[in-house]
Amino acid sequence: MLLDPDAENDVAYELCQVVGRAILPYRSDDDFGTAFFFQGGDDPVGESLLTAADLVGASGGELGLRTSVTEPAGVAPAAVSVAEIVPGWAQFPGDGVAVLPTAGLHRHAGDGGWRWRVQPVPAGIAAGPEVVARLTADAGSAFVLAHGVREDGSRPLEVAVERVVRDGDAVRITTELPQGYVGAPIFVVQPDATGELSPYCLGLVLPGVGEHPVATFDRIRAVLPATPGDV
C-alpha cells in the first residue's frame, strides 16, 4: 500500500513510539548493521534477537546499548560483546537470518547489576503469508527502523521511508540503504481483519547493491523453532 507523505510521517512516528526500543546498533568486525528484539509469544523464552546472517562474524559481534534500553541509569556498559553470551548466534545463511535467544543477554545484564528495558517487536504484528501475498510489483510504502552510521561515528536511531515490491516469492526494497541498515526490521501498513490500517513487521533487511532483498517473517518463523534454547 502506497501512502501519502503525511500518512507516512505519522506511521514513522508511531513505529518509533511502539517498537523504537526494540532496535539496537550492531557491529561485527568491520561491518555495521542493526539488530532487533522479537517476542515470539507470551513466554519470555520465545524472545530472540534477530539480524542478517551475513553480519555475524567469527567474533560474534558487539551490540550497542542506548541509555533508553537499560535500567537503572548509568549502570550498563556502552556495548555488550556477544561472544560472552550463551547460547550464541544460530545462523541460517540460506534464509539470510541470524537468531540469538535472549536468555543469555538477560543473564549477562543481571550479573552486571542492570536489566533490559526493551520493546520487542511482538508476534502479533509479524507479517504472515497473507501480508506478503498482498504485496505486488507496484511499489508500496515501507519503513525501516535502523541505526545508521554518521560521519562522527555516532549511531542514532533513524527511520527511512522507502518503497517495497514483490516479484514472485522475492520481496525487495527498491533503493540502496545507508551503511548500518542491514539486519534492521522493515514495516508495511495494510488493512487488518477488521479493515483498519495496521502496521506489520515484514521482516529484516538483507545485504544488497542498488536494492535490498527482504527476509520475510514467513522465512524467519520457519527457523525460530530450530534455534538453540536456553542452557
C-alpha positions as CSV (number, residue, x, y, z in Angstrom):
1,M,0.0,0.0,0.0
2,L,1.4,3.4,-1.0
3,L,0.6,6.1,1.5
4,D,0.7,9.9,1.1
5,P,3.6,11.7,2.6
6,D,1.7,12.9,5.7
7,A,0.4,9.4,6.4
8,E,4.0,8.1,6.0
9,N,5.3,10.6,8.6
10,D,2.5,9.6,11.0
11,V,3.3,5.9,10.6
12,A,7.1,6.5,11.1
13,Y,6.4,8.4,14.3
14,E,4.1,5.8,15.7
15,L,6.5,3.0,14.9
16,C,9.3,4.8,16.9
17,Q,6.9,5.0,19.9
18,V,5.8,1.4,19.8
19,V,9.0,-0.5,18.9
20,G,11.8,2.1,19.0
21,R,13.4,0.3,22.0
22,A,13.5,-3.0,20.1
23,I,16.2,-1.6,17.8
24,L,19.9,-1.6,18.6
25,P,23.1,-0.9,16.7
26,Y,25.2,-3.9,15.9
27,R,28.8,-4.3,14.7
28,S,30.8,-7.3,13.7
29,D,34.4,-7.0,12.7
30,D,34.2,-4.1,10.1
31,D,30.5,-4.5,9.3
32,F,27.9,-2.1,10.8
33,G,24.3,-3.3,11.0
34,T,21.2,-3.3,13.1
35,A,19.6,-6.0,15.3
36,F,16.2,-6.1,16.9
37,F,14.4,-7.9,19.7
38,F,11.4,-10.1,18.7
39,Q,8.9,-11.6,21.1
40,G,7.6,-14.8,19.5
41,G,4.8,-15.4,22.1
42,D,3.7,-14.7,25.7
43,D,6.5,-16.9,27.1
44,P,9.8,-15.0,27.7
45,V,11.7,-18.0,26.4
46,G,10.3,-17.0,23.0
47,E,12.2,-13.7,22.9
48,S,15.1,-13.5,20.3
49,L,17.5,-11.0,18.9
50,L,17.4,-11.0,15.1
51,T,19.8,-9.7,12.4
52,A,21.1,-10.6,9.0
53,A,23.3,-13.8,8.9
54,D,26.0,-12.0,6.7
55,L,26.7,-9.6,9.6
56,V,27.6,-12.2,12.2
57,G,31.4,-12.7,12.1
58,A,33.6,-15.1,14.0
59,S,33.8,-12.8,17.0
60,G,30.0,-12.8,17.4
61,G,29.9,-9.0,17.2
62,E,29.1,-6.2,19.6
63,L,25.6,-4.9,20.5
64,G,25.5,-1.2,21.3
65,L,23.3,0.0,24.2
66,R,21.3,3.2,24.1
67,T,20.5,4.7,27.6
68,S,16.8,4.2,26.9
69,V,17.0,0.4,26.7
70,T,18.6,-0.3,30.1
71,E,17.9,0.5,33.7
72,P,18.9,1.8,36.2
73,A,20.6,4.7,34.6
74,G,24.3,4.8,34.4
75,V,25.0,1.1,35.2
76,A,25.0,-0.7,31.9
77,P,28.1,-0.6,29.6
78,A,28.1,1.2,26.3
79,A,28.1,-2.1,24.4
80,V,27.8,-5.9,25.0
81,S,30.2,-8.4,23.4
82,V,28.0,-11.1,22.0
83,A,31.0,-13.5,22.4
84,E,30.2,-13.5,26.1
85,I,26.6,-14.6,25.6
86,V,25.5,-18.3,25.8
87,P,23.8,-19.6,23.8
88,G,25.2,-17.6,20.9
89,W,24.1,-16.9,17.4
90,A,22.3,-19.5,15.3
91,Q,23.0,-18.7,11.6
92,F,20.7,-19.7,8.7
93,P,22.6,-18.4,5.6
94,G,20.0,-19.9,3.2
95,D,17.4,-17.7,4.7
96,G,19.7,-14.8,5.4
97,V,18.8,-14.7,9.1
98,A,20.8,-15.0,12.4
99,V,18.9,-15.6,15.7
100,L,20.2,-15.2,19.2
101,P,17.9,-16.4,22.1
102,T,18.0,-13.6,24.6
103,A,18.2,-15.6,27.9
104,G,21.9,-15.1,27.9
105,L,21.6,-11.4,27.3
106,H,19.2,-11.2,30.3
107,R,21.6,-13.2,32.5
108,H,24.5,-11.0,31.4
109,A,22.6,-7.9,32.4
110,G,21.7,-9.4,35.8
111,D,25.3,-10.3,36.5
112,G,26.2,-6.7,35.8
113,G,23.6,-5.2,38.1
114,W,21.3,-3.8,35.3
115,R,18.3,-5.0,33.3
116,W,17.0,-4.6,29.8
117,R,14.2,-2.2,29.1
118,V,13.3,-3.0,25.6
119,Q,10.1,-3.1,23.4
120,P,10.4,-6.3,21.4
121,V,8.6,-6.4,18.1
122,P,5.5,-8.5,19.1
123,A,4.4,-11.7,17.3
124,G,1.1,-10.1,16.7
125,I,2.5,-7.7,14.1
126,A,4.9,-10.1,12.4
127,A,3.7,-10.5,8.8
128,G,2.1,-13.7,7.9
129,P,2.0,-15.2,4.4
130,E,-1.2,-13.2,3.6
131,V,0.5,-9.9,4.3
132,V,3.4,-10.9,2.0
133,A,0.9,-12.1,-0.7
134,R,-0.8,-8.7,-0.8
135,L,2.5,-7.1,-1.9
136,T,2.7,-6.6,-5.6
137,A,5.1,-5.3,-8.3
138,D,3.6,-1.8,-7.6
139,A,5.7,0.0,-5.1
140,G,4.3,0.3,-1.6
141,S,5.4,2.4,1.4
142,A,7.9,0.7,3.7
143,F,9.5,1.9,6.9
144,V,13.0,0.8,8.0
145,L,14.0,1.4,11.7
146,A,17.8,1.3,11.9
147,H,20.9,2.6,13.4
148,G,22.8,4.3,10.6
149,V,26.4,5.4,10.8
150,R,27.1,9.2,11.0
151,E,30.4,10.8,9.9
152,D,31.3,11.3,13.6
153,G,30.8,7.6,14.2
154,S,27.5,8.1,16.2
155,R,24.7,5.7,15.5
156,P,21.3,7.3,16.3
157,L,18.0,5.6,15.7
158,E,16.7,6.6,12.2
159,V,13.6,5.8,10.1
160,A,13.9,5.5,6.4
161,V,10.7,5.7,4.4
162,E,11.3,3.6,1.3
163,R,9.5,1.5,-1.3
164,V,8.9,-2.2,-1.3
165,V,7.8,-4.6,-4.1
166,R,7.2,-8.3,-4.6
167,D,8.3,-10.3,-7.6
168,G,7.0,-13.9,-7.2
169,D,8.5,-15.1,-3.9
170,A,11.1,-12.3,-3.8
171,V,10.5,-9.2,-1.8
172,R,12.9,-6.3,-2.0
173,I,13.4,-2.6,-1.1
174,T,13.9,-0.7,-4.4
175,T,16.8,1.5,-3.3
176,E,20.2,1.0,-1.6
177,L,20.1,1.9,2.1
178,P,22.9,3.7,4.0
179,Q,25.6,1.9,6.0
180,G,24.2,0.3,9.2
181,Y,20.8,-0.6,7.9
182,V,21.4,-4.3,7.1
183,G,19.6,-6.5,9.6
184,A,17.1,-3.8,10.5
185,P,13.3,-4.6,10.7
186,I,11.1,-3.3,7.8
187,F,7.5,-2.4,8.3
188,V,4.5,-2.0,6.0
189,V,0.9,-0.9,6.5
190,Q,-2.1,-3.0,5.4
191,P,-5.8,-3.5,6.4
192,D,-6.2,-5.9,9.3
193,A,-9.1,-8.4,9.8
194,T,-11.5,-5.5,10.7
195,G,-10.5,-3.4,7.8
196,E,-8.5,-0.9,9.9
197,L,-4.9,0.0,8.7
198,S,-2.3,-1.7,10.9
199,P,1.5,-1.9,10.8
200,Y,3.1,-5.2,10.1
201,C,6.8,-6.2,10.5
202,L,7.5,-7.6,7.1
203,G,10.9,-9.0,8.0
204,L,14.5,-7.8,8.0
205,V,16.8,-6.1,5.5
206,L,19.4,-8.3,3.8
207,P,22.6,-7.0,2.1
208,G,22.3,-5.8,-1.5
209,V,23.7,-3.5,-4.1
210,G,21.3,-0.9,-5.6
211,E,18.4,-2.6,-3.7
212,H,17.9,-4.9,-0.8
213,P,16.3,-8.3,-0.5
214,V,14.0,-8.8,2.5
215,A,13.9,-11.9,4.6
216,T,10.2,-12.0,5.3
217,F,8.8,-13.3,8.5
218,D,7.4,-16.5,7.0
219,R,11.1,-17.4,6.4
220,I,12.1,-16.1,9.9
221,R,9.4,-18.1,11.7
222,A,10.5,-21.2,9.9
223,V,13.9,-21.1,11.6
224,L,12.9,-19.9,15.0
225,P,12.0,-23.3,16.4
226,A,15.3,-24.7,15.2
227,T,17.4,-22.2,17.2
228,P,19.1,-23.5,20.4
229,G,17.3,-22.9,23.6
230,D,18.5,-21.7,27.0
231,V,21.3,-23.7,28.6
